[in-house]
Amino acid sequence: MSGGIDSSASAVAVRKEGYETSGLFVDYGQPAARSEWRALQDVANHLDLEVKKVELGFRLASQSGEFFGRNALLVLAAAGITESRPLMIALGIHALSEYYDTQPMFLRQMQRILDGYFAGSVVLTAPFLACSKAEVIAFARDNGVPLDMTYSCEEQNAPPCLRCPSCEERVDVDAG
């Protein structure tokens, strides 16, 4: 979980389906890590959600807002440090993103890797894979996600830059 809209909504979506839910925050050197962690703590307290924080100690390479290998690393980290099985890992990704690791093919490929390591006891899901950002926001509003507590900026800690794609997407949240 990042403390943003998508991961917070995904946690609520999985919980609504009856699954026991907890969060994992990974500091991989992202520019807004401090604000993301603070937001996640607020969201987790509001949702009564246990979260664990892991610091990698290095920064992933990035270009134009994309951190290469991020979602694969997050999925493998969650699977590797969580001992209970069966395990469902939910990614907060949605439709219309151009990044490789937000596409249906990525989910299929990662599931094959998880099956190889964990013999089918770890399942990867993305509750909003076919949804637009507006649909994710609508779900969040309708299901008690504290949108005002979330933080979404790819460039810096608070205050948000107001220029990056995540800040531009927040316009719908802050206006509504």
C-alpha positions in Angstrom: 0.0 0.0 0.0 1.2 3.5 -0.8 -1.3 5.6 1.1 -2.8 6.6 -2.2 -6.3 6.2 -3.6 -5.8 3.0 -5.6 -4.1 0.9 -2.8 -6.5 2.2 -0.2 -9.6 1.4 -2.4 -8.1 -2.1 -3.2 -7.7 -2.9 0.5 -11.4 -2.0 1.1 -12.5 -3.9 -2.0 -10.7 -7.1 -0.8 -12.1 -6.7 2.7 -15.6 -6.3 1.3 -15.2 -9.7 -0.4 -14.7 -11.2 3.1 -10.9 -11.5 3.2 -8.7 -10.7 6.2 -6.8 -7.7 5.1 -3.5 -6.1 6.1 -1.1 -3.7 4.3 2.5 -3.6 3.3 4.4 -0.4 2.7 7.7 -0.6 0.9 10.1 2.3 0.8 12.0 1.7 -2.4 13.4 5.2 -2.5 10.3 6.9 -4.0 10.5 10.7 -3.8 7.2 10.9 -1.7 7.9 8.0 0.7 7.6 10.1 3.8 4.2 11.6 2.9 3.0 8.2 1.5 3.8 6.5 4.8 2.2 9.2 6.8 -1.0 9.0 4.7 -1.0 5.2 4.9 -0.8 5.4 8.7 -3.8 7.7 8.7 -5.8 5.6 6.3 -4.9 2.4 8.2 -6.0 3.9 11.5 -9.3 5.0 9.9 -9.9 1.5 8.4 -8.6 -0.4 11.4 -6.0 -2.0 9.2 -2.6 -3.4 10.3 0.3 -2.3 8.2 3.9 -3.3 8.0 6.7 -1.1 6.7 9.8 -2.4 4.9 12.7 -0.2 3.7 14.7 -1.6 0.8 17.7 0.6 1.4 18.1 1.4 -2.3 16.2 3.3 -4.9 14.7 1.8 -8.0 15.6 3.3 -11.3 12.9 5.5 -12.8 12.0 7.4 -16.0 9.0 9.6 -16.6 7.3 8.5 -13.3 7.7 4.8 -13.9 9.8 2.8 -11.4 11.2 -0.2 -13.3 10.2 -3.5 -11.7 8.3 -1.8 -8.9 5.1 -3.9 -8.9 7.0 -7.1 -9.5 9.2 -6.3 -6.6 6.3 -5.4 -4.4 4.4 -8.6 -5.2 7.4 -10.8 -4.6 8.2 -8.9 -1.3 4.7 -9.4 -0.1 4.7 -13.1 -0.9 8.2 -13.6 0.5 7.7 -11.9 3.9 4.1 -13.1 4.6 4.2 -16.6 6.2 0.4 -17.4 6.3 -1.1 -19.3 3.4 -3.2 -19.2 1.4 -2.4 -15.6 0.6 -4.1 -13.1 -1.7 -2.0 -10.0 -2.9 -4.0 -7.1 -4.2 -2.4 -4.6 -6.5 -4.0 -1.1 -6.8 -3.7 -0.8 -10.5 -6.4 0.4 -12.9 -7.2 0.6 -16.6 -5.7 3.2 -19.0 -2.2 3.2 -17.5 0.5 2.8 -20.0 3.0 1.1 -17.7 3.9 -2.6 -18.4 3.3 -3.6 -14.8 -0.3 -2.3 -14.8 -1.4 -4.5 -17.6 -3.4 -7.8 -17.6 -0.4 -9.6 -19.2 1.8 -8.5 -16.2 -0.7 -10.0 -13.8 -0.7 -13.3 -15.7 3.1 -13.5 -15.9 3.4 -12.6 -12.2 0.9 -15.3 -11.2 3.0 -17.9 -13.1 6.0 -16.8 -11.1 4.1 -17.0 -7.9 2.8 -20.4 -8.8 6.3 -21.5 -9.4 7.5 -20.4 -6.0 4.4 -21.0 -4.0 2.6 -23.9 -5.8 -0.7 -22.0 -6.1 -1.0 -20.9 -2.5 -0.4 -17.2 -3.4 -3.0 -15.5 -5.7 -2.5 -12.1 -7.3 -5.5 -9.9 -7.9 -6.2 -6.4 -9.1 -9.7 -5.4 -8.1 -9.8 -2.3 -10.4 -7.9 -3.6 -13.4 -10.8 -3.0 -15.7 -11.9 0.3 -14.1 -11.1 3.9 -14.9 -9.6 6.2 -12.2 -13.0 7.9 -11.9 -14.6 4.5 -11.2 -11.9 3.8 -8.5 -12.7 7.2 -6.9 -16.4 6.5 -7.1 -15.9 3.1 -5.4 -13.7 4.8 -2.7 -16.3 7.5 -2.0 -19.1 4.9 -1.8 -17.2 2.5 0.5 -15.7 4.7 3.2 -12.2 5.2 1.9 -11.0 8.4 3.5 -9.9 10.1 0.3 -8.9 13.3 2.2 -6.3 11.3 4.1 -4.6 9.8 1.0 -1.5 11.2 -0.7 -0.8 11.0 -4.4 2.3 12.7 -5.8 5.1 11.0 -7.7 7.5 13.9 -7.4 7.8 14.9 -3.8 6.7 14.8 -0.2 4.0 17.3 0.9 3.0 19.6 -0.5 2.2 17.8 -3.8 3.8 19.1 -7.0 0.4 19.5 -8.8 2.1 18.6 -12.1 2.7 14.8 -12.2 0.1 12.4 -13.5 -0.9 11.3 -10.0 -1.5 14.9 -9.0 -3.5 15.5 -12.1 -5.7 12.5 -11.3 -6.4 13.9 -7.9 -8.3 16.8 -9.4 -11.4 14.6 -9.5 -11.0 13.8 -5.8 -10.3 17.3 -4.6 -13.1 18.8 -6.7 -15.7 16.3 -5.4 
